């Protein structure tokens, strides 16, 4: 059978583009919670929790408990999104892409069906539904990020692009809100999302590997649907030639002297490394800030607009529209991390070390963006929230894209799924603080989140420790190389 000319290149770009659409339209939908909450409130979900109250002698409808219940739905879903990434990472590393995606598709479809058949009388179904969608969605992202391996020197850019698409997919609920206002029911929208599971299945079997895409990609490697007869390689079958192996051995000996993570490093050694622990802190403090902002956006807008429905809807729409820009912002971070590719390295500097050094600026800018976003979010000025929305989507796209890209650079590829899952799980435990923060604002602080916002802004500043630590680490490695060269020169 004749092999089709040009199909491997076309398949590579088709895999990239369809994966981008998948992440952009489905994966991170739960983070558009503010838009869906608006629709659910209109449909009367948890409305039985609203009670009549007297404020300054005036009868008003107090729905603070309803808001708290909506916040709890999002808190649990966002927690499950991150925490269950750990077992999903083990599943992905152990059984490969096909098994992980089939599991993710099943969960996502169950979640959309539960929302479709929920109602104001069955509001409780939102808890498992949003959690299923969150866990299934993160599996779409995890299994798509390996596509970056197909693009060599642009690997970090592709990984951050997919994470940006994941962030932008929160606009899906905004689209559902718009069509709801045009008369399309919530049930019809979510039944359509369930039917889209067929598309995910087709990508799984025809455009993705059964196991994983190796890095670097060996010559002749193919995957998914082939055109004609071609050789198929797996991770176990892709062995480098002797010259490449000798060069790799030399580089690994150099890396062993300076203490960078090697392929031989165990999962436990990676987890206990200083790189991993500071990265965990970097991710956790900023993620908490974002989750609390998203989970409390609706009540915050209610407070700043004095409960004016048209203004709440206007600002909710503005927030949802800015989320679409995540896919445009995220590649900037990848370009920052890939900017050294193709440039000559310092004498004796390995590619892995150069990659690690290139992450410093990215990590620092992400921390700076978070502090600026937190300051704006803490200021009770309604028009300023437009700037808050812009900073939030910019920082969120840098945060998650940078997180995935850093793990792929700093640690062995064979542990990517497990390390990514573990760091997301541990940061999820930390993010549970958002619910007591919300309860504190609603209770003791009487609905004014100023002191909580100030505390979170100060906490966000801890993220600067991570890029500083890597900078000092890379300086130490450079000093060690200089000493070794001097020693060779002396003897």
C-alpha positions as CSV (number, residue, x, y, z in Angstrom):
1,X,0.0,0.0,0.0
2,X,1.3,3.5,-0.9
3,X,1.9,5.9,1.9
4,X,0.1,9.2,1.4
5,X,2.6,12.1,1.0
6,X,2.1,14.9,3.4
7,X,-0.3,13.1,5.7
8,X,2.0,13.0,8.8
9,X,2.4,16.8,8.7
10,X,-1.3,17.3,8.1
11,X,-2.2,15.0,10.9
12,X,0.1,16.9,13.3
13,X,-1.6,20.2,12.5
14,X,-5.1,18.5,12.6
15,X,-4.2,17.1,16.0
16,X,-3.1,20.5,17.3
17,X,-6.2,22.4,15.9
18,X,-8.8,19.9,17.0
19,X,-7.2,19.7,20.5
20,X,-7.3,23.4,20.7
21,X,-11.0,23.4,19.8
22,X,-11.7,20.7,22.4
23,X,-9.9,22.6,25.2
24,X,-11.4,26.0,24.1
25,X,-15.0,24.8,23.9
26,X,-15.3,22.2,26.7
27,X,-12.4,21.5,29.1
28,X,-12.6,24.4,31.6
29,X,-16.3,25.3,31.3
30,X,-16.9,25.1,35.1
31,X,-14.7,28.2,35.6
32,X,-17.4,30.2,33.8
33,X,-19.5,29.6,36.9
34,X,-20.6,33.2,37.3
35,X,-22.6,33.1,34.1
36,X,-24.2,29.7,34.8
37,X,-25.1,30.9,38.4
38,X,-27.0,33.8,36.9
39,X,-29.0,31.4,34.7
40,X,-29.6,29.0,37.6
41,X,-30.8,31.8,39.9
42,X,-33.2,32.9,37.1
43,X,-34.5,29.3,37.0
44,X,-35.0,29.2,40.7
45,X,-32.2,26.8,41.8
46,X,-31.9,26.9,45.6
47,X,-34.5,29.6,45.7
48,X,-36.2,27.8,48.7
49,X,-33.2,29.1,50.8
50,X,-34.2,32.7,50.3
51,X,-36.1,34.2,53.3
52,X,-37.9,37.4,54.1
53,X,-35.9,39.8,56.3
54,X,-36.3,43.2,57.7
55,X,-33.6,45.8,57.0
56,X,-34.1,49.3,58.4
57,X,-37.8,48.7,58.8
58,X,-38.1,47.5,55.1
59,X,-39.1,44.0,54.1
60,X,-36.4,42.5,51.8
61,X,-35.7,39.0,50.4
62,X,-32.5,37.7,51.9
63,X,-30.8,35.2,49.5
64,X,-27.4,35.1,51.3
65,X,-27.8,31.4,52.0
66,X,-28.6,30.7,48.4
67,X,-25.4,32.6,47.4
68,X,-23.5,30.5,49.9
69,X,-24.9,27.3,48.4
70,X,-23.9,28.3,44.9
71,X,-20.4,29.2,46.3
72,X,-20.2,25.7,47.8
73,X,-21.1,24.0,44.5
74,X,-18.2,25.9,42.8
75,X,-15.8,25.2,45.7
76,X,-16.4,21.5,45.6
77,X,-16.2,21.4,41.7
78,X,-12.9,23.4,41.7
79,X,-11.5,21.2,44.4
80,X,-12.4,18.0,42.6
81,X,-11.0,19.5,39.3
82,X,-7.6,19.8,41.0
83,X,-7.5,17.1,43.7
84,X,-8.6,14.2,41.4
85,X,-5.9,15.2,38.9
86,X,-3.5,13.1,41.1
87,X,-5.2,9.7,40.5
88,X,-5.9,10.8,36.9
89,X,-2.2,11.5,36.4
90,X,-1.3,8.0,37.6
91,X,-4.0,6.6,35.3
92,X,-2.5,8.6,32.4
93,X,1.1,7.6,33.1
94,X,0.2,3.9,33.7
95,X,-2.4,3.2,31.0
96,X,-1.8,5.9,28.4
97,X,-3.9,8.4,26.5
98,X,-6.8,6.2,25.3
99,X,-7.8,4.9,28.7
100,X,-7.5,8.3,30.4
101,X,-9.6,10.0,27.7
102,X,-12.4,7.4,27.7
103,X,-12.6,7.9,31.5
104,X,-12.7,11.6,31.1
105,X,-15.3,11.6,28.3
106,X,-17.6,9.4,30.5
107,X,-17.3,11.7,33.4
108,X,-17.9,14.8,31.3
109,X,-20.9,13.3,29.6
110,X,-22.5,12.2,32.9
111,X,-22.0,15.7,34.3
112,X,-23.7,17.4,31.4
113,X,-26.6,14.9,31.5
114,X,-27.1,15.6,35.3
115,X,-27.3,19.3,34.7
116,X,-29.7,18.7,31.8
117,X,-32.1,16.7,33.9
118,X,-31.8,18.9,37.0
119,X,-34.4,21.4,38.1
120,X,-35.1,23.9,40.9
121,X,-36.6,20.9,42.8
122,X,-33.4,18.8,42.1
123,X,-30.8,21.6,42.7
124,X,-28.7,19.1,44.7
125,X,-27.8,17.4,41.3
126,X,-25.5,20.4,40.7
127,X,-23.0,19.1,43.2
128,X,-22.1,15.9,41.3
129,X,-22.7,17.4,37.9
130,X,-20.2,20.2,38.1
131,X,-17.7,18.0,39.8
132,X,-17.9,15.4,37.0
133,X,-17.6,18.1,34.3
134,X,-14.5,19.6,36.1
135,X,-12.7,16.2,36.4
136,X,-13.5,15.2,32.9
137,X,-12.5,18.6,31.6
138,X,-9.0,18.5,33.2
139,X,-8.4,15.1,31.6
140,X,-9.0,16.7,28.2
141,X,-6.3,19.2,29.0
142,X,-3.8,16.7,30.4
143,X,-4.1,14.3,27.4
144,X,-3.8,17.2,24.9
145,X,-0.7,18.9,26.4
146,X,1.5,16.1,25.0
147,X,0.8,17.5,21.5
148,X,3.5,20.1,22.3
149,X,6.1,17.3,22.0
150,X,5.3,17.2,18.2
151,X,6.5,20.8,17.8
152,X,10.0,20.7,19.2
153,X,11.4,24.2,19.9
154,X,7.8,25.5,20.3
155,X,6.9,22.9,22.9
156,X,6.3,25.4,25.8
157,X,4.4,27.7,23.6
158,X,2.0,24.9,22.6
159,X,1.5,23.8,26.2
160,X,0.7,27.3,27.3
161,X,-1.6,27.7,24.3
162,X,-3.6,24.7,25.4
163,X,-3.8,26.0,28.9
164,X,-5.0,29.4,27.6
165,X,-7.7,27.6,25.6
166,X,-8.7,25.8,28.8
167,X,-9.1,29.1,30.6
168,X,-11.1,30.6,27.7
169,X,-13.5,27.7,27.7
170,X,-15.1,29.2,30.8
171,X,-16.9,31.4,28.2
172,X,-19.0,28.3,27.3
173,X,-21.3,29.1,30.2
174,X,-21.5,32.7,28.9
175,X,-22.7,31.4,25.6
176,X,-25.3,29.2,27.4
177,X,-26.4,32.4,29.3
178,X,-26.8,34.3,26.0
179,X,-28.8,31.5,24.3
180,X,-30.9,31.1,27.5
181,X,-31.9,34.8,27.2
182,X,-32.9,34.1,23.6
183,X,-35.2,31.3,24.7
184,X,-33.1,28.2,24.5
185,X,-33.6,26.1,27.7
186,X,-30.8,25.0,30.0
187,X,-31.7,21.4,29.3
188,X,-31.4,21.8,25.5
189,X,-27.9,23.4,25.9
190,X,-26.6,20.6,28.1
191,X,-28.0,17.8,26.0
192,X,-26.1,19.3,23.1
193,X,-22.9,19.2,25.2
194,X,-23.6,15.6,26.0
195,X,-24.0,14.7,22.3
196,X,-20.6,16.3,21.6
197,X,-19.0,13.3,23.4
198,X,-19.0,11.6,19.9
199,X,-16.5,14.2,18.7
200,X,-14.2,13.5,21.7
201,X,-14.4,9.8,21.0
202,X,-13.4,10.3,17.3
203,X,-10.3,12.4,18.3
204,X,-9.3,9.7,20.9
205,X,-9.2,6.9,18.3
206,X,-8.1,8.7,15.2
207,X,-5.9,11.7,16.2
208,X,-4.2,10.7,19.4
209,X,-1.8,7.9,20.4
210,X,-2.8,5.0,22.6
211,X,0.1,5.6,25.0
212,X,2.0,8.9,24.8
213,X,3.8,11.1,22.4
214,X,7.6,10.9,23.3
215,X,10.0,13.8,23.5
216,X,12.0,14.3,21.5
217,X,9.9,12.7,18.8
218,X,12.0,10.0,17.0
219,X,12.2,9.9,13.2
220,X,9.4,7.8,11.7
221,X,7.2,8.1,14.7
222,X,3.5,8.0,13.9
223,X,0.2,7.6,15.9
224,X,-3.5,7.6,15.5
225,X,-5.0,7.2,12.1
226,X,-2.5,6.4,9.4
227,X,-2.7,6.8,5.6
228,X,-1.4,3.6,4.0
229,X,1.2,1.4,5.5
230,X,3.6,3.0,8.0
231,X,5.7,2.1,10.9
232,X,4.3,2.8,14.3
233,X,6.5,3.4,17.3
234,X,5.7,3.4,21.0
235,X,7.6,4.9,23.9
236,X,9.2,1.5,24.5
237,X,10.2,1.1,20.8
238,X,11.7,4.5,20.3
239,X,15.4,4.0,21.2
240,X,17.9,6.6,20.1
241,X,21.0,5.6,18.0
242,X,24.4,5.1,19.6
243,X,25.8,8.5,18.8
244,X,22.7,10.3,20.3
245,X,22.9,7.9,23.3
246,X,26.6,8.8,24.0
247,X,25.8,12.5,23.8
248,X,22.9,12.0,26.2
249,X,25.0,10.0,28.6
250,X,27.6,12.8,28.7
251,X,24.9,15.4,29.3
252,X,23.3,13.4,32.1
253,X,26.7,13.0,33.8
254,X,27.1,16.8,33.8
255,X,23.6,17.2,35.1
256,X,24.2,14.7,37.8
257,X,27.1,16.9,39.1
258,X,25.0,20.0,39.4
259,X,21.9,18.3,40.8
260,X,19.2,18.9,38.1
261,X,16.4,16.3,37.8
262,X,17.3,13.4,35.5
263,X,15.3,10.7,33.9
264,X,16.6,8.3,36.6
265,X,15.2,10.4,39.4
266,X,12.4,8.7,41.2
267,X,9.0,10.2,41.6
268,X,9.7,10.5,45.3
269,X,12.9,12.4,44.8
270,X,11.1,14.8,42.4
271,X,8.4,15.5,45.0
272,X,10.9,16.2,47.8
273,X,13.0,18.5,45.7
274,X,13.2,22.2,46.4
275,X,12.0,23.0,42.9
276,X,8.7,21.1,43.4
277,X,8.0,22.5,46.9
278,X,8.5,26.2,46.0
279,X,6.5,25.6,42.8
280,X,3.7,24.2,44.9
281,X,3.6,27.4,47.0
282,X,3.8,29.6,43.9
283,X,0.7,27.8,42.4
284,X,-1.3,27.5,45.6
285,X,-1.4,31.1,46.8
286,X,-2.3,32.5,43.4
287,X,-4.9,29.8,42.7
288,X,-6.7,30.5,46.0
289,X,-6.9,34.1,45.0
290,X,-8.5,33.3,41.6
291,X,-10.9,30.7,43.0
292,X,-12.2,33.0,45.7
293,X,-12.7,35.8,43.1
294,X,-14.6,33.5,40.7
295,X,-16.7,31.9,43.4
296,X,-17.7,35.2,44.9
297,X,-18.0,37.3,41.8
298,X,-21.8,37.2,41.6
299,X,-22.4,38.4,45.3
300,X,-19.6,41.0,44.8
301,X,-21.4,42.5,41.8
302,X,-24.7,42.3,43.7
303,X,-23.1,44.4,46.4
304,X,-21.3,47.0,44.2
305,X,-24.4,47.5,41.9
306,X,-26.8,47.7,44.8
307,X,-28.6,44.6,43.4
308,X,-29.5,46.2,40.1
309,X,-30.1,43.1,37.8
310,X,-29.2,44.8,34.5
311,X,-25.9,46.0,35.9
312,X,-25.1,42.6,37.4
313,X,-25.8,41.0,34.0
314,X,-23.7,43.7,32.2
315,X,-20.6,43.1,34.4
316,X,-21.1,39.3,34.3
317,X,-21.1,39.4,30.5
318,X,-18.0,41.6,30.5
319,X,-16.2,39.1,32.8
320,X,-17.3,36.2,30.6
321,X,-16.1,38.0,27.4
322,X,-12.7,38.7,28.8
323,X,-12.3,35.0,29.5
324,X,-12.2,34.4,25.8
325,X,-8.9,36.2,25.6
326,X,-7.2,33.5,27.7
327,X,-6.2,31.6,24.6
328,X,-4.6,34.8,23.2
329,X,-2.7,35.7,26.4
330,X,-1.3,32.3,27.3
331,X,1.1,31.9,24.3
332,X,2.9,35.0,25.3
333,X,4.1,33.1,28.4
334,X,5.2,30.2,26.2
335,X,7.1,32.5,23.9
336,X,8.9,34.0,27.0
337,X,9.9,30.5,28.1
338,X,11.0,29.4,24.6
339,X,12.8,32.7,23.8
340,X,16.2,31.0,24.3
341,X,15.6,28.2,21.8
342,X,18.0,28.4,18.9
343,X,20.4,30.7,20.7
344,X,23.9,29.5,21.6
345,X,24.1,28.3,25.2
346,X,26.8,29.2,27.7
347,X,29.8,26.9,27.7
348,X,28.9,23.7,29.4
349,X,25.3,24.6,29.9
350,X,22.8,21.8,29.1
351,X,19.5,22.4,27.3
352,X,17.6,21.4,30.4
353,X,19.4,24.0,32.5
354,X,18.8,26.7,29.8
355,X,15.1,25.7,29.8
356,X,15.0,26.1,33.6
357,X,16.7,29.4,33.5
358,X,14.2,30.7,30.9
359,X,11.3,30.0,33.4
360,X,12.5,32.7,35.9
361,X,11.0,35.7,34.0
362,X,7.8,33.9,33.4
363,X,7.3,32.9,37.0
364,X,8.1,36.4,38.2
365,X,5.7,38.1,35.8
366,X,2.9,35.7,36.8
367,X,3.4,36.6,40.5
368,X,3.5,40.3,39.7
369,X,0.2,40.1,37.6
370,X,-1.5,38.3,40.5
371,X,-0.6,41.0,43.0
372,X,-1.9,43.7,40.6
373,X,-5.1,41.7,40.0
374,X,-5.6,41.2,43.7
375,X,-5.2,45.0,44.4
376,X,-7.8,45.9,41.8
377,X,-10.2,43.2,43.0
378,X,-9.9,44.5,46.6
379,X,-10.9,48.0,45.5
380,X,-14.7,48.5,45.9
381,X,-15.0,50.6,42.8
382,X,-17.4,49.2,40.2
383,X,-15.9,50.6,36.9
384,X,-12.4,49.4,38.1
385,X,-13.7,45.8,37.8
386,X,-13.2,46.0,34.0
387,X,-9.5,46.3,34.6
388,X,-9.8,43.5,37.3
389,X,-11.3,41.2,34.7
390,X,-8.5,41.9,32.2
391,X,-5.8,41.3,34.8
392,X,-7.5,38.2,36.0
393,X,-7.7,36.4,32.7
394,X,-4.1,37.5,31.8
395,X,-2.8,36.2,35.1
396,X,-4.9,33.0,35.0
397,X,-3.6,32.1,31.6
398,X,0.0,32.7,32.6
399,X,-0.5,30.8,35.9
400,X,-1.8,27.4,34.5
401,X,0.2,27.5,31.3
402,X,3.4,28.3,33.2
403,X,2.6,25.6,35.7
404,X,2.4,22.8,33.1
405,X,5.3,24.1,31.1
406,X,7.5,24.4,34.2
407,X,6.8,20.8,35.3
408,X,7.6,19.6,31.7
409,X,10.9,21.4,31.8
410,X,12.1,20.8,35.4
411,X,11.2,17.2,35.8
412,X,11.4,13.9,33.9
413,X,8.8,13.3,31.2
414,X,8.0,9.9,32.6
415,X,6.6,11.5,35.8
416,X,4.7,14.4,34.1
417,X,1.2,13.0,34.7
418,X,1.9,12.1,38.3
419,X,3.7,15.3,39.2
420,X,1.1,17.5,37.5
421,X,-1.7,15.6,39.2
422,X,0.0,15.8,42.6
423,X,0.7,19.5,42.5
424,X,-2.8,20.2,41.4
425,X,-4.2,17.9,44.2
426,X,-2.1,19.6,46.9
427,X,-3.0,23.1,45.6
428,X,-6.7,22.0,45.7
429,X,-6.5,21.2,49.4
430,X,-5.1,24.7,49.9
431,X,-7.8,26.2,47.8
432,X,-10.5,24.8,50.2
433,X,-9.7,27.9,52.3
434,X,-11.9,29.8,49.9
435,X,-15.1,28.5,51.5
436,X,-14.2,29.6,55.1
437,X,-13.1,32.9,53.6
438,X,-16.5,33.3,52.0
439,X,-18.3,32.3,55.2
440,X,-16.1,34.8,57.1
441,X,-17.1,37.6,54.7
442,X,-20.8,36.7,54.9
443,X,-20.8,36.3,58.7
444,X,-18.3,38.2,60.9
445,X,-17.5,40.9,58.2
446,X,-21.1,41.6,57.3
447,X,-20.6,41.1,53.6
448,X,-17.6,43.4,53.3
449,X,-14.6,41.4,51.9
450,X,-12.0,44.2,52.3
451,X,-10.0,42.6,55.0
452,X,-10.0,39.2,53.4
453,X,-8.9,40.7,50.1
454,X,-6.0,42.6,51.8
455,X,-4.9,39.3,53.4
456,X,-5.0,37.5,50.1
457,X,-3.0,40.2,48.4
458,X,-0.3,39.9,51.1
459,X,-0.4,36.1,50.8
460,X,0.0,36.3,47.0
461,X,3.3,38.1,47.5
462,X,4.8,34.7,48.7
463,X,4.8,33.7,45.0
464,X,7.9,35.8,44.4
465,X,10.0,33.3,46.4
466,X,9.8,30.7,43.6
467,X,11.4,32.7,40.7
468,X,14.0,34.1,43.1
469,X,14.9,30.6,44.3
470,X,15.3,29.3,40.7
471,X,17.4,32.4,39.8
472,X,19.8,31.6,42.7
473,X,19.8,27.9,41.7
474,X,20.8,28.7,38.2
475,X,23.5,31.1,39.3
476,X,24.9,28.4,41.5
477,X,25.0,26.0,38.6
478,X,26.8,28.6,36.5
479,X,29.4,29.1,39.3
480,X,29.9,25.4,39.5
481,X,30.6,25.2,35.8
482,X,33.1,28.1,36.1
483,X,34.9,26.3,38.9
484,X,35.1,23.0,37.0
485,X,36.5,24.9,33.9
486,X,39.1,26.6,36.1
487,X,40.1,23.3,37.7
488,X,40.5,21.7,34.3
489,X,42.6,24.7,33.2
490,X,44.9,24.4,36.3
491,X,45.6,20.7,35.9
